[in-house]
Amino acid sequence: MLNLNSAIDINFKQFFRWWRRELEFLLPEKIKQIINDSQGVILVVHKNNQLVLSYCLGDVVEHLITLDRADKTFNLQSFYEKDIRLEKAQVLIRLSGLDAIQKEFSLPEVAKENLRQVITYELDRYTPFKPEQVYFAVKLMDGRNELGQIRAMMILTPREHLDSLYDDVKTLGIIPSYVDYEGSPNNLDYLEDGYTLLPEVLQQKKTNLPYLIHGSLITLTVILFLLMFAMPVFYEYQSVNELNIKAMALEKDAKKVKAMQSSIDAVIDETSRLIKEKTAAPDLVDMLNTLSILLKDDTTLSYVQYSEGHLQIQGDSPAASGLLAVLETSDMFVNARFASPVTQDKVTNLERFQITVDVAKAEGVENE
């Protein structure tokens, strides 16, 4: 049954190793060879008192040489001169079933945090050896465990045996970095994720340059990853600002244009009004000229006044009653009428009249 109360164990060290390998996968092979601190593995297998040396790179296993442990004269320097790959290769000693043993056991889950220390205290209970007599490594085993229990595997080898084997390998001109057991071999492509029976004091010291390069690559990747998201937002922000500035400038221009348009509309309205006032009635000269044409020479005018579309005339005529019809014969004058009664001048025998007539619009005159 799924235990929801179990703690989640996140191995950051293993995660970053995986990340580094993924970054290395993206690099060209030549650059990878420059920055990588190891190229392949020199595998030293101890069998029948012999040392079998092979070079392993990926799935390729190339046999180098088989030597007796008693031979102290051979040195791998000649191989280094022929193959420069060996200079960067890590060295792994693989023990046979005669050199080491392994044992599986279960422990309480609380022992997981200090597993090696717990095994050290209980070593004489699990094996016939004391801690000072052996080198050992412990690794957790995968698979389902009982509730509150963990399964672990211990590999151990006698100290004197491994020290002697270590010295023999070192005599060949190489310094081992790892020691494992053929019953539980490490993955040669990911040795750093495996275990080693070799104590830290005997392990080959590694330069920090590759780790600095890897750290720099990781940092650069994180920066590029952040920039990948930040740069579009930044450019979008700049574009929005530029558009806002242009919009503000256009808005100012639009306000100026709107103000100019308002002024132009006002001028047009005023001009239209003046034109309407001007064309509301014909010119006074035209009206007088029309009157002089319509009225006969026996009719005289003594008073002429034009106001608000109405023309008022006074004068004398032999037949004042006929003047109304005469005035309306023109398209300029309509609705002619007497403003006061017609009177007779006894001296001249002429009729004195006062006529009011409406003046038509100027369009009517133009059409005429």
Secondary structure in CASP SS format (residue, H / E / C, confidence):
PFRMAT SS
TARGET T0000
AUTHOR 0000-0000-0000
METHOD secondary structure of the structure
MODEL  1
M C 1.00
L C 1.00
N C 1.00
L C 1.00
N C 1.00
S C 1.00
A C 1.00
I C 1.00
D C 1.00
I C 1.00
N C 1.00
F H 1.00
K H 1.00
Q H 1.00
F H 1.00
F H 1.00
R H 1.00
W H 1.00
W H 1.00
R H 1.00
R H 1.00
E H 1.00
L H 1.00
E H 1.00
F H 1.00
L H 1.00
L C 1.00
P C 1.00
E H 1.00
K H 1.00
I H 1.00
K H 1.00
Q H 1.00
I H 1.00
I H 1.00
N C 1.00
D C 1.00
S C 1.00
Q C 1.00
G C 1.00
V E 1.00
I E 1.00
L E 1.00
V E 1.00
V E 1.00
H E 1.00
K E 1.00
N C 1.00
N C 1.00
Q E 1.00
L E 1.00
V E 1.00
L E 1.00
S E 1.00
Y E 1.00
C E 1.00
L E 1.00
G C 1.00
D C 1.00
V E 1.00
V E 1.00
E E 1.00
H E 1.00
L E 1.00
I E 1.00
T E 1.00
L E 1.00
D E 1.00
R C 1.00
A C 1.00
D C 1.00
K C 1.00
T C 1.00
F C 1.00
N C 1.00
L C 1.00
Q H 1.00
S H 1.00
F H 1.00
Y H 1.00
E H 1.00
K H 1.00
D C 1.00
I C 1.00
R H 1.00
L H 1.00
E H 1.00
K H 1.00
A C 1.00
Q E 1.00
V E 1.00
L E 1.00
I E 1.00
R E 1.00
L E 1.00
S C 1.00
G C 1.00
L C 1.00
D C 1.00
A C 1.00
I E 1.00
Q E 1.00
K E 1.00
E E 1.00
F E 1.00
S E 1.00
L E 1.00
P E 1.00
E H 1.00
V H 1.00
A H 1.00
K H 1.00
E C 1.00
N C 1.00
L H 1.00
R H 1.00
Q H 1.00
V H 1.00
I H 1.00
T H 1.00
Y H 1.00
E H 1.00
L H 1.00
D H 1.00
R H 1.00
Y H 1.00
T C 1.00
P C 1.00
F C 1.00
K C 1.00
P H 1.00
E H 1.00
Q H 1.00
V E 1.00
Y E 1.00
F E 1.00
A E 1.00
V E 1.00
K E 1.00
L E 1.00
M C 1.00
D C 1.00
G C 1.00
R C 1.00
N C 1.00
E C 1.00
L C 1.00
G C 1.00
Q E 1.00
I E 1.00
R E 1.00
A E 1.00
M E 1.00
M E 1.00
I E 1.00
L E 1.00
T E 1.00
P E 1.00
R H 1.00
E H 1.00
H H 1.00
L H 1.00
D H 1.00
S H 1.00
L H 1.00
Y H 1.00
D H 1.00
D H 1.00
V H 1.00
K H 1.00
T H 1.00
L C 1.00
G C 1.00
I C 1.00
I C 1.00
P C 1.00
S C 1.00
Y E 1.00
V E 1.00
D E 1.00
Y E 1.00
E C 1.00
G C 1.00
S E 1.00
P C 1.00
N C 1.00
N C 1.00
L H 1.00
D H 1.00
Y H 1.00
L H 1.00
E H 1.00
D H 1.00
G C 1.00
Y C 1.00
T C 1.00
L C 1.00
L C 1.00
P C 1.00
E H 1.00
V H 1.00
L H 1.00
Q C 1.00
Q C 1.00
K C 1.00
K C 1.00
T C 1.00
N C 1.00
L H 1.00
P H 1.00
Y H 1.00
L H 1.00
I H 1.00
H H 1.00
G H 1.00
S H 1.00
L H 1.00
I H 1.00
T H 1.00
L H 1.00
T H 1.00
V H 1.00
I H 1.00
L H 1.00
F H 1.00
L H 1.00
L H 1.00
M H 1.00
F H 1.00
A H 1.00
M H 1.00
P H 1.00
V H 1.00
F H 1.00
Y H 1.00
E H 1.00
Y H 1.00
Q H 1.00
S H 1.00
V H 1.00
N H 1.00
E H 1.00
L H 1.00
N H 1.00
I H 1.00
K H 1.00
A H 1.00
M H 1.00
A H 1.00
L H 1.00
E H 1.00
K H 1.00
D H 1.00
A H 1.00
K H 1.00
K H 1.00
V H 1.00
K H 1.00
A H 1.00
M H 1.00
Q H 1.00
S H 1.00
S H 1.00
I H 1.00
D H 1.00
A H 1.00
V H 1.00
I H 1.00
D H 1.00
E H 1.00
T H 1.00
S H 1.00
R H 1.00
L H 1.00
I H 1.00
K H 1.00
E H 1.00
K H 1.00
T H 1.00
A C 1.00
A C 1.00
P C 1.00
D C 1.00
L H 1.00
V H 1.00
D H 1.00
M H 1.00
L H 1.00
N H 1.00
T H 1.00
L H 1.00
S H 1.00
I H 1.00
L H 1.00
L C 1.00
K C 1.00
D C 1.00
D C 1.00
T C 1.00
T E 1.00
L E 1.00
S E 1.00
Y E 1.00
V E 1.00
Q E 1.00
Y E 1.00
S E 1.00
E C 1.00
G C 1.00
H E 1.00
L E 1.00
Q E 1.00
I E 1.00
Q E 1.00
G E 1.00
D E 1.00
S E 1.00
P C 1.00
A C 1.00
A H 1.00
S H 1.00
G H 1.00
L H 1.00
L H 1.00
A H 1.00
V H 1.00
L H 1.00
E H 1.00
T C 1.00
S C 1.00
D C 1.00
M C 1.00
F E 1.00
V E 1.00
N E 1.00
A E 1.00
R E 1.00
F E 1.00
A C 1.00
S C 1.00
P C 1.00
V C 1.00
T E 1.00
Q E 1.00
D C 1.00
K C 1.00
V C 1.00
T C 1.00
N C 1.00
L C 1.00
E E 1.00
R E 1.00
F E 1.00
Q E 1.00
I E 1.00
T E 1.00
V E 1.00
D E 1.00
V E 1.00
A C 1.00
K C 1.00
A H 1.00
E H 1.00
G H 1.00
V H 1.00
E H 1.00
N H 1.00
E C 1.00
END
